[in-house]
């Protein structure tokens, strides 16, 4: 599988995992942004699995907030 396809697949897996956890916690991206003092744009990038430094940092906060810290990143 070409690298681009693997990257896209990984991003979709990250997004799916976070969205399931958000549903379980009955929260939204807007609520995460407010609770974690992050911009909505940064939360969106983190949830979508972007690989930028700010998205990675935000994703760690989001996963911790959602109780996903024991899961792989």
Predicted model as a PDB file, atoms N, CA, C, CB and O in Angstrom, pLDDT in the B-factor column:
MODEL        1                                                                  
ATOM      1  N   UNK A   1       0.854  -1.173   0.000  1.00 80.00           N  
ATOM      2  CA  UNK A   1       0.000   0.000   0.000  1.00 80.00           C  
ATOM      3  C   UNK A   1       0.904   1.242   0.000  1.00 80.00           C  
ATOM      4  CB  UNK A   1      -0.974  -0.005   1.236  1.00 80.00           C  
ATOM      5  O   UNK A   1       1.824   1.338   0.812  1.00 80.00           O  
ATOM      6  N   UNK A   2       0.647   2.177  -0.897  1.00 89.00           N  
ATOM      7  CA  UNK A   2       1.457   3.401  -0.952  1.00 89.00           C  
ATOM      8  C   UNK A   2       1.380   4.180   0.359  1.00 89.00           C  
ATOM      9  CB  UNK A   2       1.000   4.292  -2.115  1.00 89.00           C  
ATOM     10  O   UNK A   2       0.379   4.118   1.073  1.00 89.00           O  
ATOM     11  N   UNK A   3       2.433   4.901   0.661  1.00 91.00           N  
ATOM     12  CA  UNK A   3       2.540   5.644   1.912  1.00 91.00           C  
ATOM     13  C   UNK A   3       1.374   6.607   2.117  1.00 91.00           C  
ATOM     14  CB  UNK A   3       3.844   6.409   1.946  1.00 91.00           C  
ATOM     15  O   UNK A   3       0.887   6.746   3.239  1.00 91.00           O  
ATOM     16  N   UNK A   4       0.923   7.263   1.072  1.00 91.00           N  
ATOM     17  CA  UNK A   4      -0.184   8.212   1.200  1.00 91.00           C  
ATOM     18  C   UNK A   4      -1.453   7.519   1.671  1.00 91.00           C  
ATOM     19  CB  UNK A   4      -0.438   8.917  -0.131  1.00 91.00           C  
ATOM     20  O   UNK A   4      -2.199   8.063   2.485  1.00 91.00           O  
ATOM     21  N   UNK A   5      -1.696   6.325   1.162  1.00 93.00           N  
ATOM     22  CA  UNK A   5      -2.881   5.569   1.566  1.00 93.00           C  
ATOM     23  C   UNK A   5      -2.767   5.118   3.016  1.00 93.00           C  
ATOM     24  CB  UNK A   5      -3.085   4.356   0.650  1.00 93.00           C  
ATOM     25  O   UNK A   5      -3.758   5.126   3.746  1.00 93.00           O  
ATOM     26  N   UNK A   6      -1.572   4.725   3.438  1.00 92.00           N  
ATOM     27  CA  UNK A   6      -1.373   4.316   4.837  1.00 92.00           C  
ATOM     28  C   UNK A   6      -1.566   5.488   5.771  1.00 92.00           C  
ATOM     29  CB  UNK A   6       0.021   3.715   5.036  1.00 92.00           C  
ATOM     30  O   UNK A   6      -2.165   5.344   6.837  1.00 92.00           O  
ATOM     31  N   UNK A   7      -1.058   6.659   5.379  1.00 89.00           N  
ATOM     32  CA  UNK A   7      -1.235   7.856   6.202  1.00 89.00           C  
ATOM     33  C   UNK A   7      -2.711   8.217   6.327  1.00 89.00           C  
ATOM     34  CB  UNK A   7      -0.451   9.035   5.610  1.00 89.00           C  
ATOM     35  O   UNK A   7      -3.184   8.534   7.418  1.00 89.00           O  
ATOM     36  N   UNK A   8      -3.430   8.171   5.226  1.00 92.00           N  
ATOM     37  CA  UNK A   8      -4.857   8.482   5.238  1.00 92.00           C  
ATOM     38  C   UNK A   8      -5.618   7.479   6.113  1.00 92.00           C  
ATOM     39  CB  UNK A   8      -5.423   8.479   3.799  1.00 92.00           C  
ATOM     40  O   UNK A   8      -6.505   7.867   6.873  1.00 92.00           O  
ATOM     41  N   UNK A   9      -5.277   6.213   6.007  1.00 94.00           N  
ATOM     42  CA  UNK A   9      -5.925   5.179   6.812  1.00 94.00           C  
ATOM     43  C   UNK A   9      -5.669   5.436   8.296  1.00 94.00           C  
ATOM     44  CB  UNK A   9      -5.417   3.772   6.409  1.00 94.00           C  
ATOM     45  O   UNK A   9      -6.585   5.328   9.112  1.00 94.00           O  
ATOM     46  N   UNK A  10      -4.448   5.770   8.642  1.00 92.00           N  
ATOM     47  CA  UNK A  10      -4.104   6.045  10.038  1.00 92.00           C  
ATOM     48  C   UNK A  10      -4.858   7.255  10.554  1.00 92.00           C  
ATOM     49  CB  UNK A  10      -2.599   6.264  10.189  1.00 92.00           C  
ATOM     50  O   UNK A  10      -5.359   7.237  11.678  1.00 92.00           O  
ATOM     51  N   UNK A  11      -4.946   8.307   9.751  1.00 93.00           N  
ATOM     52  CA  UNK A  11      -5.690   9.500  10.158  1.00 93.00           C  
ATOM     53  C   UNK A  11      -7.154   9.167  10.418  1.00 93.00           C  
ATOM     54  CB  UNK A  11      -5.581  10.592   9.087  1.00 93.00           C  
ATOM     55  O   UNK A  11      -7.738   9.654  11.386  1.00 93.00           O  
ATOM     56  N   UNK A  12      -7.745   8.347   9.567  1.00 94.00           N  
ATOM     57  CA  UNK A  12      -9.148   7.971   9.739  1.00 94.00           C  
ATOM     58  C   UNK A  12      -9.336   7.127  10.994  1.00 94.00           C  
ATOM     59  CB  UNK A  12      -9.654   7.207   8.509  1.00 94.00           C  
ATOM     60  O   UNK A  12     -10.354   7.251  11.675  1.00 94.00           O  
ATOM     61  N   UNK A  13      -8.367   6.270  11.307  1.00 94.00           N  
ATOM     62  CA  UNK A  13      -8.444   5.461  12.522  1.00 94.00           C  
ATOM     63  C   UNK A  13      -8.377   6.347  13.762  1.00 94.00           C  
ATOM     64  CB  UNK A  13      -7.311   4.419  12.550  1.00 94.00           C  
ATOM     65  O   UNK A  13      -9.130   6.140  14.713  1.00 94.00           O  
ATOM     66  N   UNK A  14      -7.478   7.335  13.756  1.00 94.00           N  
ATOM     67  CA  UNK A  14      -7.371   8.269  14.872  1.00 94.00           C  
ATOM     68  C   UNK A  14      -8.685   9.011  15.045  1.00 94.00           C  
ATOM     69  CB  UNK A  14      -6.211   9.264  14.650  1.00 94.00           C  
ATOM     70  O   UNK A  14      -9.210   9.110  16.154  1.00 94.00           O  
ATOM     71  N   UNK A  15      -9.212   9.528  13.948  1.00 96.00           N  
ATOM     72  CA  UNK A  15     -10.472  10.278  13.995  1.00 96.00           C  
ATOM     73  C   UNK A  15     -11.601   9.405  14.553  1.00 96.00           C  
ATOM     74  CB  UNK A  15     -10.846  10.797  12.587  1.00 96.00           C  
ATOM     75  O   UNK A  15     -12.379   9.852  15.396  1.00 96.00           O  
ATOM     76  N   UNK A  16     -11.682   8.186  14.088  1.00 96.00           N  
ATOM     77  CA  UNK A  16     -12.733   7.282  14.533  1.00 96.00           C  
ATOM     78  C   UNK A  16     -12.623   6.998  16.032  1.00 96.00           C  
ATOM     79  CB  UNK A  16     -12.674   5.976  13.744  1.00 96.00           C  
ATOM     80  O   UNK A  16     -13.626   7.038  16.744  1.00 96.00           O  
ATOM     81  N   UNK A  17     -11.420   6.713  16.510  1.00 96.00           N  
ATOM     82  CA  UNK A  17     -11.211   6.423  17.932  1.00 96.00           C  
ATOM     83  C   UNK A  17     -11.630   7.602  18.804  1.00 96.00           C  
ATOM     84  CB  UNK A  17      -9.741   6.073  18.196  1.00 96.00           C  
ATOM     85  O   UNK A  17     -12.314   7.427  19.812  1.00 96.00           O  
ATOM     86  N   UNK A  18     -11.218   8.792  18.412  1.00 97.00           N  
ATOM     87  CA  UNK A  18     -11.542   9.976  19.207  1.00 97.00           C  
ATOM     88  C   UNK A  18     -13.037  10.255  19.163  1.00 97.00           C  
ATOM     89  CB  UNK A  18     -10.758  11.199  18.703  1.00 97.00           C  
ATOM     90  O   UNK A  18     -13.637  10.581  20.187  1.00 97.00           O  
ATOM     91  N   UNK A  19     -13.641  10.129  17.994  1.00 97.00           N  
ATOM     92  CA  UNK A  19     -15.079  10.405  17.882  1.00 97.00           C  
ATOM     93  C   UNK A  19     -15.905   9.415  18.699  1.00 97.00           C  
ATOM     94  CB  UNK A  19     -15.515  10.359  16.414  1.00 97.00           C  
ATOM     95  O   UNK A  19     -16.911   9.802  19.293  1.00 97.00           O  
ATOM     96  N   UNK A  20     -15.504   8.157  18.739  1.00 97.00           N  
ATOM     97  CA  UNK A  20     -16.206   7.171  19.559  1.00 97.00           C  
ATOM     98  C   UNK A  20     -16.090   7.561  21.030  1.00 97.00           C  
ATOM     99  CB  UNK A  20     -15.637   5.744  19.322  1.00 97.00           C  
ATOM    100  O   UNK A  20     -17.076   7.514  21.766  1.00 97.00           O  
ATOM    101  N   UNK A  21     -14.895   7.943  21.457  1.00 97.00           N  
ATOM    102  CA  UNK A  21     -14.695   8.360  22.851  1.00 97.00           C  
ATOM    103  C   UNK A  21     -15.512   9.613  23.164  1.00 97.00           C  
ATOM    104  CB  UNK A  21     -13.198   8.619  23.130  1.00 97.00           C  
ATOM    105  O   UNK A  21     -16.050   9.746  24.263  1.00 97.00           O  
ATOM    106  N   UNK A  22     -15.604  10.527  22.206  1.00 97.00           N  
ATOM    107  CA  UNK A  22     -16.413  11.728  22.407  1.00 97.00           C  
ATOM    108  C   UNK A  22     -17.885  11.368  22.571  1.00 97.00           C  
ATOM    109  CB  UNK A  22     -16.233  12.701  21.233  1.00 97.00           C  
ATOM    110  O   UNK A  22     -18.572  11.937  23.419  1.00 97.00           O  
ATOM    111  N   UNK A  23     -18.371  10.435  21.770  1.00 97.00           N  
ATOM    112  CA  UNK A  23     -19.764   9.985  21.899  1.00 97.00           C  
ATOM    113  C   UNK A  23     -20.005   9.349  23.263  1.00 97.00           C  
ATOM    114  CB  UNK A  23     -20.114   8.983  20.781  1.00 97.00           C  
ATOM    115  O   UNK A  23     -21.034   9.582  23.898  1.00 97.00           O  
ATOM    116  N   UNK A  24     -19.044   8.546  23.702  1.00 96.00           N  
ATOM    117  CA  UNK A  24     -19.173   7.891  25.004  1.00 96.00           C  
ATOM    118  C   UNK A  24     -19.199   8.916  26.139  1.00 96.00           C  
ATOM    119  CB  UNK A  24     -18.020   6.900  25.218  1.00 96.00           C  
ATOM    120  O   UNK A  24     -19.878   8.709  27.145  1.00 96.00           O  
ATOM    121  N   UNK A  25     -18.473  10.006  25.984  1.00 96.00           N  
ATOM    122  CA  UNK A  25     -18.438  11.071  26.998  1.00 96.00           C  
ATOM    123  C   UNK A  25     -19.508  12.129  26.748  1.00 96.00           C  
ATOM    124  CB  UNK A  25     -17.059  11.731  27.024  1.00 96.00           C  
ATOM    125  O   UNK A  25     -19.639  13.081  27.518  1.00 96.00           O  
ATOM    126  N   UNK A  26     -20.268  11.960  25.674  1.00 97.00           N  
ATOM    127  CA  UNK A  26     -21.322  12.902  25.309  1.00 97.00           C  
ATOM    128  C   UNK A  26     -20.785  14.334  25.237  1.00 97.00           C  
ATOM    129  CB  UNK A  26     -22.475  12.821  26.314  1.00 97.00           C  
ATOM    130  O   UNK A  26     -21.311  15.246  25.875  1.00 97.00           O  
ATOM    131  N   UNK A  27     -19.730  14.505  24.447  1.00 97.00           N  
ATOM    132  CA  UNK A  27     -19.126  15.824  24.292  1.00 97.00           C  
ATOM    133  C   UNK A  27     -18.931  16.145  22.820  1.00 97.00           C  
ATOM    134  CB  UNK A  27     -17.786  15.900  25.036  1.00 97.00           C  
ATOM    135  O   UNK A  27     -19.026  15.272  21.958  1.00 97.00           O  
ATOM    136  N   UNK A  28     -18.661  17.398  22.555  1.00 97.00           N  
ATOM    137  CA  UNK A  28     -18.454  17.877  21.183  1.00 97.00           C  
ATOM    138  C   UNK A  28     -17.063  18.472  21.060  1.00 97.00           C  
ATOM    139  CB  UNK A  28     -19.529  18.924  20.787  1.00 97.00           C  
ATOM    140  O   UNK A  28     -16.373  18.692  22.056  1.00 97.00           O  
ATOM    141  N   UNK A  29     -16.665  18.726  19.827  1.00 97.00           N  
ATOM    142  CA  UNK A  29     -15.379  19.382  19.598  1.00 97.00           C  
ATOM    143  C   UNK A  29     -15.380  20.784  20.205  1.00 97.00           C  
ATOM    144  CB  UNK A  29     -15.068  19.451  18.089  1.00 97.00           C  
ATOM    145  O   UNK A  29     -14.369  21.232  20.744  1.00 97.00           O  
ATOM    146  N   UNK A  30     -16.495  21.459  20.117  1.00 97.00           N  
ATOM    147  CA  UNK A  30     -16.591  22.801  20.704  1.00 97.00           C  
ATOM    148  C   UNK A  30     -16.399  22.748  22.209  1.00 97.00           C  
ATOM    149  CB  UNK A  30     -17.943  23.443  20.372  1.00 97.00           C  
ATOM    150  O   UNK A  30     -15.722  23.601  22.783  1.00 97.00           O  
ATOM    151  N   UNK A  31     -16.996  21.743  22.852  1.00 97.00           N  
ATOM    152  CA  UNK A  31     -16.850  21.600  24.301  1.00 97.00           C  
ATOM    153  C   UNK A  31     -15.411  21.253  24.662  1.00 97.00           C  
ATOM    154  CB  UNK A  31     -17.806  20.523  24.838  1.00 97.00           C  
ATOM    155  O   UNK A  31     -14.877  21.768  25.644  1.00 97.00           O  
ATOM    156  N   UNK A  32     -14.784  20.386  23.877  1.00 97.00           N  
ATOM    157  CA  UNK A  32     -13.374  20.060  24.114  1.00 97.00           C  
ATOM    158  C   UNK A  32     -12.519  21.310  24.013  1.00 97.00           C  
ATOM    159  CB  UNK A  32     -12.881  18.998  23.114  1.00 97.00           C  
ATOM    160  O   UNK A  32     -11.657  21.552  24.857  1.00 97.00           O  
ATOM    161  N   UNK A  33     -12.759  22.096  22.985  1.00 97.00           N  
ATOM    162  CA  UNK A  33     -11.985  23.322  22.786  1.00 97.00           C  
ATOM    163  C   UNK A  33     -12.120  24.237  24.007  1.00 97.00           C  
ATOM    164  CB  UNK A  33     -12.452  24.058  21.503  1.00 97.00           C  
ATOM    165  O   UNK A  33     -11.135  24.787  24.500  1.00 97.00           O  
ATOM    166  N   UNK A  34     -13.346  24.386  24.476  1.00 97.00           N  
ATOM    167  CA  UNK A  34     -13.585  25.257  25.630  1.00 97.00           C  
ATOM    168  C   UNK A  34     -12.933  24.688  26.899  1.00 97.00           C  
ATOM    169  CB  UNK A  34     -15.100  25.444  25.852  1.00 97.00           C  
ATOM    170  O   UNK A  34     -12.240  25.408  27.618  1.00 97.00           O  
ATOM    171  N   UNK A  35     -13.155  23.414  27.166  1.00 97.00           N  
ATOM    172  CA  UNK A  35     -12.641  22.794  28.386  1.00 97.00           C  
ATOM    173  C   UNK A  35     -11.111  22.738  28.422  1.00 97.00           C  
ATOM    174  CB  UNK A  35     -13.203  21.396  28.523  1.00 97.00           C  
ATOM    175  O   UNK A  35     -10.506  22.852  29.488  1.00 97.00           O  
ATOM    176  N   UNK A  36     -10.496  22.564  27.257  1.00 97.00           N  
ATOM    177  CA  UNK A  36      -9.041  22.438  27.191  1.00 97.00           C  
ATOM    178  C   UNK A  36      -8.339  23.736  26.809  1.00 97.00           C  
ATOM    179  CB  UNK A  36      -8.672  21.369  26.207  1.00 97.00           C  
ATOM    180  O   UNK A  36      -7.120  23.770  26.643  1.00 97.00           O  
ATOM    181  N   UNK A  37      -9.123  24.802  26.672  1.00 98.00           N  
ATOM    182  CA  UNK A  37      -8.580  26.110  26.317  1.00 98.00           C  
ATOM    183  C   UNK A  37      -7.786  26.054  25.003  1.00 98.00           C  
ATOM    184  CB  UNK A  37      -7.688  26.633  27.448  1.00 98.00           C  
ATOM    185  O   UNK A  37      -6.673  26.569  24.899  1.00 98.00           O  
ATOM    186  N   UNK A  38      -8.400  25.414  24.016  1.00 98.00           N  
ATOM    187  CA  UNK A  38      -7.814  25.300  22.683  1.00 98.00           C  
ATOM    188  C   UNK A  38      -8.770  25.933  21.682  1.00 98.00           C  
ATOM    189  CB  UNK A  38      -7.522  23.809  22.313  1.00 98.00           C  
ATOM    190  O   UNK A  38      -9.966  26.054  21.948  1.00 98.00           O  
ATOM    191  N   UNK A  39      -8.240  26.333  20.534  1.00 97.00           N  
ATOM    192  CA  UNK A  39      -9.124  26.853  19.495  1.00 97.00           C  
ATOM    193  C   UNK A  39      -9.882  25.694  18.853  1.00 97.00           C  
ATOM    194  CB  UNK A  39      -8.320  27.648  18.425  1.00 97.00           C  
ATOM    195  O   UNK A  39      -9.413  24.555  18.857  1.00 97.00           O  
ATOM    196  N   UNK A  40     -11.043  25.991  18.310  1.00 97.00           N  
ATOM    197  CA  UNK A  40     -11.835  24.969  17.631  1.00 97.00           C  
ATOM    198  C   UNK A  40     -11.065  24.393  16.448  1.00 97.00           C  
ATOM    199  CB  UNK A  40     -13.176  25.551  17.161  1.00 97.00           C  
ATOM    200  O   UNK A  40     -11.177  23.205  16.148  1.00 97.00           O  
ATOM    201  N   UNK A  41     -10.289  25.233  15.782  1.00 97.00           N  
ATOM    202  CA  UNK A  41      -9.505  24.791  14.636  1.00 97.00           C  
ATOM    203  C   UNK A  41      -8.455  23.756  15.055  1.00 97.00           C  
ATOM    204  CB  UNK A  41      -8.829  25.993  13.961  1.00 97.00           C  
ATOM    205  O   UNK A  41      -8.272  22.745  14.377  1.00 97.00           O  
ATOM    206  N   UNK A  42      -7.778  24.008  16.157  1.00 98.00           N  
ATOM    207  CA  UNK A  42      -6.753  23.078  16.633  1.00 98.00           C  
ATOM    208  C   UNK A  42      -7.394  21.750  17.039  1.00 98.00           C  
ATOM    209  CB  UNK A  42      -5.972  23.687  17.824  1.00 98.00           C  
ATOM    210  O   UNK A  42      -6.854  20.684  16.744  1.00 98.00           O  
ATOM    211  N   UNK A  43      -8.533  21.811  17.708  1.00 98.00           N  
ATOM    212  CA  UNK A  43      -9.233  20.580  18.087  1.00 98.00           C  
ATOM    213  C   UNK A  43      -9.628  19.799  16.837  1.00 98.00           C  
ATOM    214  CB  UNK A  43     -10.487  20.900  18.942  1.00 98.00           C  
ATOM    215  O   UNK A  43      -9.468  18.579  16.794  1.00 98.00           O  
ATOM    216  N   UNK A  44     -10.131  20.476  15.842  1.00 97.00           N  
ATOM    217  CA  UNK A  44     -10.516  19.817  14.596  1.00 97.00           C  
ATOM    218  C   UNK A  44      -9.318  19.127  13.947  1.00 97.00           C  
ATOM    219  CB  UNK A  44     -11.130  20.832  13.625  1.00 97.00           C  
ATOM    220  O   UNK A  44      -9.423  17.982  13.507  1.00 97.00           O  
ATOM    221  N   UNK A  45      -8.188  19.817  13.886  1.00 97.00           N  
ATOM    222  CA  UNK A  45      -6.970  19.232  13.303  1.00 97.00           C  
ATOM    223  C   UNK A  45      -6.524  18.005  14.095  1.00 97.00           C  
ATOM    224  CB  UNK A  45      -5.832  20.277  13.263  1.00 97.00           C  
ATOM    225  O   UNK A  45      -6.121  16.997  13.514  1.00 97.00           O  
ATOM    226  N   UNK A  46      -6.598  18.096  15.421  1.00 97.00           N  
ATOM    227  CA  UNK A  46      -6.181  16.978  16.267  1.00 97.00           C  
ATOM    228  C   UNK A  46      -7.090  15.775  16.052  1.00 97.00           C  
ATOM    229  CB  UNK A  46      -6.186  17.390  17.748  1.00 97.00           C  
ATOM    230  O   UNK A  46      -6.615  14.647  15.915  1.00 97.00           O  
ATOM    231  N   UNK A  47      -8.382  16.015  16.023  1.00 97.00           N  
ATOM    232  CA  UNK A  47      -9.353  14.925  15.838  1.00 97.00           C  
ATOM    233  C   UNK A  47      -9.177  14.284  14.464  1.00 97.00           C  
ATOM    234  CB  UNK A  47     -10.802  15.447  16.002  1.00 97.00           C  
ATOM    235  O   UNK A  47      -9.300  13.067  14.325  1.00 97.00           O  
ATOM    236  N   UNK A  48      -8.893  15.090  13.463  1.00 95.00           N  
ATOM    237  CA  UNK A  48      -8.726  14.565  12.103  1.00 95.00           C  
ATOM    238  C   UNK A  48      -7.411  13.823  11.905  1.00 95.00           C  
ATOM    239  CB  UNK A  48      -8.813  15.691  11.108  1.00 95.00           C  
ATOM    240  O   UNK A  48      -7.178  13.243  10.844  1.00 95.00           O  
ATOM    241  N   UNK A  49      -6.549  13.837  12.923  1.00 93.00           N  
ATOM    242  CA  UNK A  49      -5.304  13.076  12.840  1.00 93.00           C  
ATOM    243  C   UNK A  49      -4.172  13.788  12.142  1.00 93.00           C  
ATOM    244  CB  UNK A  49      -5.554  11.808  12.150  1.00 93.00           C  
ATOM    245  O   UNK A  49      -3.228  13.147  11.681  1.00 93.00           O  
ATOM    246  N   UNK A  50      -4.248  15.114  12.054  1.00 93.00           N  
ATOM    247  CA  UNK A  50      -3.154  15.852  11.436  1.00 93.00           C  
ATOM    248  C   UNK A  50      -1.856  15.564  12.188  1.00 93.00           C  
ATOM    249  CB  UNK A  50      -3.454  17.375  11.421  1.00 93.00           C  
ATOM    250  O   UNK A  50      -1.879  15.256  13.380  1.00 93.00           O  
ATOM    251  N   UNK A  51      -0.749  15.662  11.503  1.00 91.00           N  
ATOM    252  CA  UNK A  51       0.548  15.304  12.072  1.00 91.00           C  
ATOM    253  C   UNK A  51       1.401  16.535  12.384  1.00 91.00           C  
ATOM    254  CB  UNK A  51       1.297  14.387  11.119  1.00 91.00           C  
ATOM    255  O   UNK A  51       2.627  16.437  12.431  1.00 91.00           O  
ATOM    256  N   UNK A  52       0.781  17.671  12.592  1.00 95.00           N  
ATOM    257  CA  UNK A  52       1.527  18.881  12.932  1.00 95.00           C  
ATOM    258  C   UNK A  52       1.839  18.870  14.428  1.00 95.00           C  
ATOM    259  CB  UNK A  52       0.725  20.162  12.541  1.00 95.00           C  
ATOM    260  O   UNK A  52       1.144  18.209  15.201  1.00 95.00           O  
ATOM    261  N   UNK A  53       2.871  19.592  14.838  1.00 97.00           N  
ATOM    262  CA  UNK A  53       3.199  19.633  16.273  1.00 97.00           C  
ATOM    263  C   UNK A  53       2.028  20.100  17.139  1.00 97.00           C  
ATOM    264  CB  UNK A  53       4.387  20.548  16.502  1.00 97.00           C  
ATOM    265  O   UNK A  53       1.785  19.531  18.204  1.00 97.00           O  
ATOM    266  N   UNK A  54       1.301  21.128  16.696  1.00 97.00           N  
ATOM    267  CA  UNK A  54       0.200  21.624  17.528  1.00 97.00           C  
ATOM    268  C   UNK A  54      -0.956  20.631  17.583  1.00 97.00           C  
ATOM    269  CB  UNK A  54      -0.299  22.968  17.000  1.00 97.00           C  
ATOM    270  O   UNK A  54      -1.623  20.525  18.612  1.00 97.00           O  
ATOM    271  N   UNK A  55      -1.204  19.906  16.504  1.00 97.00           N  
ATOM    272  CA  UNK A  55      -2.260  18.893  16.514  1.00 97.00           C  
ATOM    273  C   UNK A  55      -1.878  17.727  17.418  1.00 97.00           C  
ATOM    274  CB  UNK A  55      -2.539  18.390  15.087  1.00 97.00           C  
ATOM    275  O   UNK A  55      -2.729  17.201  18.135  1.00 97.00           O  
ATOM    276  N   UNK A  56      -0.621  17.319  17.394  1.00 96.00           N  
ATOM    277  CA  UNK A  56      -0.156  16.227  18.255  1.00 96.00           C  
ATOM    278  C   UNK A  56      -0.292  16.606  19.726  1.00 96.00           C  
ATOM    279  CB  UNK A  56       1.309  15.870  17.933  1.00 96.00           C  
ATOM    280  O   UNK A  56      -0.763  15.811  20.539  1.00 96.00           O  
ATOM    281  N   UNK A  57       0.121  17.825  20.059  1.00 97.00           N  
ATOM    282  CA  UNK A  57       0.042  18.299  21.441  1.00 97.00           C  
ATOM    283  C   UNK A  57      -1.415  18.358  21.898  1.00 97.00           C  
ATOM    284  CB  UNK A  57       0.706  19.689  21.580  1.00 97.00           C  
ATOM    285  O   UNK A  57      -1.745  17.932  23.004  1.00 97.00           O  
ATOM    286  N   UNK A  58      -2.274  18.884  21.044  1.00 97.00           N  
ATOM    287  CA  UNK A  58      -3.695  18.965  21.370  1.00 97.00           C  
ATOM    288  C   UNK A  58      -4.301  17.570  21.497  1.00 97.00           C  
ATOM    289  CB  UNK A  58      -4.446  19.775  20.304  1.00 97.00           C  
ATOM    290  O   UNK A  58      -5.124  17.329  22.380  1.00 97.00           O  
ATOM    291  N   UNK A  59      -3.900  16.658  20.624  1.00 96.00           N  
ATOM    292  CA  UNK A  59      -4.436  15.297  20.653  1.00 96.00           C  
ATOM    293  C   UNK A  59      -4.098  14.614  21.978  1.00 96.00           C  
ATOM    294  CB  UNK A  59      -3.884  14.473  19.472  1.00 96.00           C  
ATOM    295  O   UNK A  59      -4.920  13.874  22.518  1.00 96.00           O  
ATOM    296  N   UNK A  60      -2.912  14.852  22.498  1.00 95.00           N  
ATOM    297  CA  UNK A  60      -2.546  14.274  23.796  1.00 95.00           C  
ATOM    298  C   UNK A  60      -3.461  14.799  24.885  1.00 95.00           C  
ATOM    299  CB  UNK A  60      -1.079  14.587  24.141  1.00 95.00           C  
ATOM    300  O   UNK A  60      -3.910  14.033  25.738  1.00 95.00           O  
ATOM    301  N   UNK A  61      -3.745  16.097  24.870  1.00 96.00           N  
ATOM    302  CA  UNK A  61      -4.658  16.683  25.855  1.00 96.00           C  
ATOM    303  C   UNK A  61      -6.058  16.100  25.700  1.00 96.00           C  
ATOM    304  CB  UNK A  61      -4.702  18.217  25.711  1.00 96.00           C  
ATOM    305  O   UNK A  61      -6.711  15.763  26.687  1.00 96.00           O  
ATOM    306  N   UNK A  62      -6.511  15.984  24.464  1.00 97.00           N  
ATOM    307  CA  UNK A  62      -7.851  15.465  24.180  1.00 97.00           C  
ATOM    308  C   UNK A  62      -7.971  14.021  24.654  1.00 97.00           C  
ATOM    309  CB  UNK A  62      -8.165  15.561  22.669  1.00 97.00           C  
ATOM    310  O   UNK A  62      -8.940  13.657  25.320  1.00 97.00           O  
ATOM    311  N   UNK A  63      -6.993  13.209  24.312  1.00 96.00           N  
ATOM    312  CA  UNK A  63      -7.023  11.795  24.706  1.00 96.00           C  
ATOM    313  C   UNK A  63      -7.018  11.659  26.220  1.00 96.00           C  
ATOM    314  CB  UNK A  63      -5.827  11.038  24.105  1.00 96.00           C  
ATOM    315  O   UNK A  63      -7.716  10.803  26.764  1.00 96.00           O  
ATOM    316  N   UNK A  64      -6.251  12.479  26.901  1.00 96.00           N  
ATOM    317  CA  UNK A  64      -6.210  12.454  28.364  1.00 96.00           C  
ATOM    318  C   UNK A  64      -7.583  12.843  28.920  1.00 96.00           C  
ATOM    319  CB  UNK A  64      -5.105  13.414  28.905  1.00 96.00           C  
ATOM    320  O   UNK A  64      -8.108  12.177  29.811  1.00 96.00           O  
ATOM    321  N   UNK A  65      -8.157  13.922  28.387  1.00 96.00           N  
ATOM    322  CA  UNK A  65      -9.460  14.412  28.844  1.00 96.00           C  
ATOM    323  C   UNK A  65     -10.547  13.370  28.630  1.00 96.00           C  
ATOM    324  CB  UNK A  65      -9.828  15.704  28.117  1.00 96.00           C  
ATOM    325  O   UNK A  65     -11.455  13.233  29.450  1.00 96.00           O  
ATOM    326  N   UNK A  66     -10.450  12.637  27.525  1.00 97.00           N  
ATOM    327  CA  UNK A  66     -11.444  11.618  27.194  1.00 97.00           C  
ATOM    328  C   UNK A  66     -11.181  10.279  27.887  1.00 97.00           C  
ATOM    329  CB  UNK A  66     -11.481  11.414  25.701  1.00 97.00           C  
ATOM    330  O   UNK A  66     -11.962   9.339  27.739  1.00 97.00           O  
ATOM    331  N   UNK A  67     -10.087  10.194  28.639  1.00 95.00           N  
ATOM    332  CA  UNK A  67      -9.756   8.947  29.326  1.00 95.00           C  
ATOM    333  C   UNK A  67      -9.148   7.908  28.415  1.00 95.00           C  
ATOM    334  CB  UNK A  67     -10.975   8.382  29.966  1.00 95.00           C  
ATOM    335  O   UNK A  67      -9.278   6.708  28.657  1.00 95.00           O  
ATOM    336  N   UNK A  68      -8.484   8.364  27.367  1.00 92.00           N  
ATOM    337  CA  UNK A  68      -7.873   7.461  26.392  1.00 92.00           C  
ATOM    338  C   UNK A  68      -6.369   7.340  26.595  1.00 92.00           C  
ATOM    339  CB  UNK A  68      -8.163   7.939  24.979  1.00 92.00           C  
ATOM    340  O   UNK A  68      -5.684   6.761  25.752  1.00 92.00           O  
ATOM    341  N   UNK A  69      -5.839   7.875  27.695  1.00 77.00           N  
ATOM    342  CA  UNK A  69      -4.385   7.951  27.856  1.00 77.00           C  
ATOM    343  C   UNK A  69      -3.696   6.600  27.871  1.00 77.00           C  
ATOM    344  CB  UNK A  69      -4.059   8.673  29.114  1.00 77.00           C  
ATOM    345  O   UNK A  69      -2.496   6.528  27.604  1.00 77.00           O  
ATOM    346  N   UNK A  70      -4.404   5.538  28.170  1.00 64.00           N  
ATOM    347  CA  UNK A  70      -3.790   4.215  28.168  1.00 64.00           C  
ATOM    348  C   UNK A  70      -3.769   3.577  26.783  1.00 64.00           C  
ATOM    349  CB  UNK A  70      -4.520   3.312  29.128  1.00 64.00           C  
ATOM    350  O   UNK A  70      -3.136   2.541  26.573  1.00 64.00           O  
ATOM    351  N   UNK A  71      -4.463   4.203  25.848  1.00 51.00           N  
ATOM    352  CA  UNK A  71      -4.476   3.715  24.466  1.00 51.00           C  
ATOM    353  C   UNK A  71      -3.272   4.245  23.718  1.00 51.00           C  
ATOM    354  CB  UNK A  71      -5.774   4.126  23.746  1.00 51.00           C  
ATOM    355  O   UNK A  71      -2.699   5.263  24.104  1.00 51.00           O  
ATOM    356  N   UNK A  72      -2.885   3.569  22.657  1.00 51.00           N  
ATOM    357  CA  UNK A  72      -1.742   4.022  21.855  1.00 51.00           C  
ATOM    358  C   UNK A  72      -2.056   5.327  21.160  1.00 51.00           C  
ATOM    359  CB  UNK A  72      -1.350   2.964  20.822  1.00 51.00           C  
ATOM    360  O   UNK A  72      -3.219   5.624  20.887  1.00 51.00           O  
ATOM    361  N   UNK A  73      -1.052   6.092  20.879  1.00 48.00           N  
ATOM    362  CA  UNK A  73      -1.188   7.409  20.204  1.00 48.00           C  
ATOM    363  C   UNK A  73      -0.870   7.257  18.736  1.00 48.00           C  
ATOM    364  CB  UNK A  73      -0.251   8.481  20.845  1.00 48.00           C  
ATOM    365  O   UNK A  73      -0.922   8.233  17.989  1.00 48.00           O  
TER     366      UNK A  73                                                      
ENDMDL                                                                          
END                                                                             
